[in-house]
Amino acid sequence: MHNIDLNILNERFGIKEQLIFKRGANDFVMLEVANSLASASLALQGAQLLTWAPTGHHPVIWLSKDARYQLGKSVRGGVPLCWPWFGPHVSDSSFLGHGFARTACWEVSATETLGDGSNSIVFRLVSSDEHYQYWPYSTPLELHVVVGRELTMELHTRNIGVSPVTIGQAFHTYFEISDIRNVSIRGLDGCRYLDKVDGGKEKRQSGPVTFSGETDRIYLDTDAECVIEDPGMSRRISIGKRGSFSTVVWNPWVEKAAKLGDMGETGYLNMVCVESANAADDVVTLQPGENLMLAVNYAVEATN
C-alpha cells in the first residue's frame, strides 16, 4: 500500500474537482469524492467506504472518532466487506474472521462521472499467495460503487474454477444515528433470527427492532428492504438490497464497545449496523461459470 504512486492513480482515474487520491492517516491511500450530490471517502485497503453524506444531510455512514488506520485491520466504521465467509471460518478458527477481503489490497480499475452528476468507481481485489492459503479457488471479486444522492454498492463474485464454491458475505455497514436507544428498524417483522447474544437461539421478530442492550442477530430468509427510523435526527434511512437473503443487526452496547477499544467512550450510542448479507443458513453455492452479485442501495429522507 505504501508503494502506490498517487500521481499515476490521479492521472489514470482522478476526475477534476470530483475525485482525487491522497494519503490519509498512517499513510493509508484514500479516494475522496465530492460532487454536487454527495461526498464520500474510501480506502484502497479493503475497498472500504468510510464516509458518505448526501448534500444537505448529516453523514449517513458512521465512522468512529477513535478509528485506527492499521495495515491488515479493517477501520472501525464505514462499510467493511465480509467475504468469502461471514463470521468465523466454518472449519478453521485461526483464519481471519469475516474473511480477508476487508483487509486486503484492492486496485481501482475504472472511474466515471455519470449523467446525473454522480461518480462511479470500480475496485478489483488484488489476489495474493497469502489469500490462496485461506481460499484456494479462482473467484475474481469486484466492487462497484456509485456515490450520489443515493449510495449504491455491488459486490460481484465470479467462479472461473472447476469446482463449486460456497460464499458467505456481507456489507457490514455502520449507519450514523442520533441515539441507539431511540431508533427502530422496520422491515423484519415476523422474520426468524439467530440471537448470538443468547447462545445462537432461534427466535422470531415481533414488530420493529428496538434496542435496550447488546444486539447481535442474523435474520434469516429475508430479502426485504429495511428502514431505520431516527426521530432524533428527523430522518429515515432506507436500505434496499438484491442478492441478499440475510440481514444482520448489531450494536455492541457499553461493555463490548469498551473492549473493542476503537469505538470511543460513547460511540455505540451513535451507530447501528444493518448488514445486507448471505450468512448462516443463507450462504450461497456458486457453480463453475456462475456469477454472484450482492447489491445495496442506501437513501435518506427528512421526516419533517
N, C-alpha and C positions, 0 to 999 in steps of 0.2 A: 504493500500500500504506500509505503514511504517513497518508493521509486517512481511513482506515477508522475508524468510530466504534465503539469497543468496547462502549459502553453499549447501542447498538442491537443489535449482534451478540448480546450476552449476554441481552438481553430477548427476542429472537426465537428464539434457538437454544440458549442455555445451559440446562443441566439441573442443578438444585440438588444440590450435593455430588457431582456426577459429571462435569460437562462445563463448562469455563469458557474464555473467550477472554481472552488477556492479551498484553502486548507483551514480546517477548524481546530477545535480543541484537540490537544495531543496529536497534532498532525493528521487528523482524520481528513480524508478527501471528501468534500461536501459539494452537493449540487444545490444551488439556490435558484428558486423560481419566483419570479414576480411579474405578473401580467395584470391586465385591467380587471380580471375576475377574481384573482386569489393570489396568495403567496404560499410557498411551501419550501421545505428543505429536506434533502435526502442524503444519506451517507452511502458511499460505494461499498463499505463493509456491510454485508447483509442486504444490500439494496434496500436499506431500512428508511422508510419515510419517517421523519422525525416531527415535522410540524405541517399543518395545513389550516389556513384561515381564509375563508371567502371574504372578499372585500366588503367592509361594513359590518362584519361579525367578529365576535371574540373567537380565539382559536377553538377549533373543533377537536383536534388531536392533542392529547395531553403529553407533555414531556417533563420529566422530573427536574426540578431546580437543582437537585443533587445528582443528576445523571453523571455517570463516569464513562469516559471515552477510552476504552481499552481494546487493543487488538485481541481478537479471539473471544470477545464477550459482547453480547447484544446490549444496546443502550436502553436504560430504563425509561420506557415510554415509546411514543410513536407507534409504528406497525412492524414489529418483528415478524419474520416469515418462518413459520414452523413447517419443515419439510426435510426429509421424506417420511418422518414419523412425528406423531404428536405425543407429548409427554415422554416418559421413559421408554427406551427401546424394549421391544417385547421379549427379547431373549438375552440381551447383554446390558446390564445396568451401568456398565462402565462407559458406554457410548454416550455422547452428548445428549442431554435432554432436549426434546423438541427438534432433533436433527441438527444438521450442520449448515443449512442454507443461511440461517440468520447471523452467522459469524464468519461466513466465507467471503472471499473477494469476488465481486461482480464487476462486469465491464459494461459500459454504455455502448449500444450498437446503433441507436438511431434517436434523433430528436426532431421535433416538428412543431410549428405553430399551426393550429387547426383553424377552420373558417370562423368559429365563434370567438377566437382570441385565446382559447385555452392552449396548453402545451402538452404534447405527448412525448414520453420518454420510454425507451425500451432498454431493459437491462438483461444481461445474459450471465448465468452462473459460470464462473471460471472453474473448470474441472481440475483436479489435482490427484496425485498419488495418495495423499492423506485421505481424501474423500473415498477413494476406492476401497480402503480397508474397512470403512463403515458400510459402503454401498457399492458392491461390485456389479453394477448394472449400467447399461447405456440409456440414460434418460435425460437428455438435454432439457434445461429449465430456463424459461424466460419470464420476466415480469414486465407487464405493460402498464404504465401509469398515465393517467390524464388528469392534469391539475387545472381546474377551472372553478366555476361556481359550484359544481359538484366535483367530488373526487371519485375516480374510477380506477380500480386496480384489477388486473387479470394475471393469474399465475398459470402458465402453460407448461405442462409436462408431456414429453413425447417418449414413447418406449420404442427405441430403434434396435433393441436387442432381440434375442431369440426366445426369451422366457418371459412368462407373466411376472409382473412386479406388483406388490401391494403398497399403496401410498396412503399415509396419514398426513394431514396438512391443515394449516390454519393461518388466517390473517389475525395475529394476536393483538388486536387494535385496542389502544388505550384512548378512551374518549374523555374530554375535559368537561367537568360538571361543576355545579355550584357547591353541592354538599351531598355526599352519598346517602345520607340519612333521609333526604327529602326527594330523591328522584325515584322513578319507576320505569320499568321496561315492559312494553306491550308487545304481543305477538307470540308468546309462548304458552298461553293459557291452554291447559289440557295436555301438554307435552310430557312424555316420560323423561326423567333425567336421572343421572347418576350423581349422588351427593358425595363429593370427595371429602367434605368436612365431616361427614358421618359414615366413614368407612366404605364409601362407594355404594351405599344402599340405593336401590332404585325407588324413586318416588314419582309423584305426578304433580305438575304445577296447577295451582288453582288461582285464577286471576292474574293481575300483573305481578312482575317480580319486584319486590321491595327489599330493603337492606337494614339489618339491625345487628350485624356481626359478620365474621368472616364468611365469605361466599365463594364456593368453587364447584360449579355444576356443569355437566355435559348434557345438554338437551339433545335427545336422540330423534332421528327420523323426522326432521323438520327442515323444510326449505322456505319457511315463511319469512317475510320482512319483519324486522324488529324496529321499534320506535322508543327512543329514550325521551321520556317526558321530564323536563327540568324547569319547574316553576321558578326556582331561584334565579335562573338566567333568562327566564321568559322565552324559552325556545324549546323546540323538539328536534332531535336528530334522527333521521330515518336511515336504516341500514338494510339496503337491498342486497340480494345475493343470488348467484347462479352456480350450479355445480357443487353446492354445499348441502349436506344433509344432517349436520350437527351445528348447534350453537353453544358456545361456551361462555358462561358468565362468571366473572372473577373479580373479587375485591379482597385484599389480604387482611384488612382491618388493622387494629392497633398493634398487636403483638408481633404478628408475622411481618408487617411493614417495617417495624423496628429492626427485626433480624435481617431483613434484606439489605439495609444499610445505605441504599441509594434512592430511597423514595422521599426523603425529607421527613421531618417530625410529624407533619400533618398531611403529607402528600396523598395518603389513601383517601382523605375526605373529598378530594377534587378529581378523582378518576374512577372510571369503571371500564373493565374490559368486556366487550361484547364481541366474541370471536366467531367469524364465519369459518366453519371447519368441516373436515371429514375425519372423525375421531372415534375411538372406542368401537362400537358395533358398526359404524358407518365408514370405515376405511374402504378404499376403492382398489380393486384389482384391475390393472391395466394390461391388456393383452399386447403381444408384439404387433407393432404397427399402429397402435391406438394412440390417440391424443386425449389429454385430460385438461379441462380448464376450470379453475376456481376463480370466481369473479365477485367483486363487491362494488357497490355504488353508495356513497355517503352524501347526504344532503342535509341542510339545516334551514329551519324557518322560524321566525319570531312568532310568538303566540299572543302578543299584544303590542 
